[in-house]
């Protein structure tokens, strides 16, 4: 699943009321797991790209995507409805 799709799902989740968020906590956890998987894949890709050319456009794009995914994970953890 693409990063944009995960962002959309996460934003939809945060737009819900607190009561509805609690009911959908399982879906929330699934989204966070998918973001974590995406982050680990990006880490691996970045390491491979860095071995070739650390200044390439591809490498820079991967780093930007990793930053976005990391921020989303942090935001999700801060707004965890289980708190």
C-alpha angles and dihedrals in degrees: 000000000000125000093244091056091050091049090052093050092048093049090049088052093052091050090064123094118261092255093053091045090059090054091050096045092117091058089048091054090049091053092049091049090052090050090050091051090049090050093052091048090051091050090055093046091049092052091051093047092046090057089059106036122341091194099053122121091241091055092049092048091052091050091051091050091049090053091051093048091047092052091049091052091050091048091048092050092050092052096042107150092213090075 
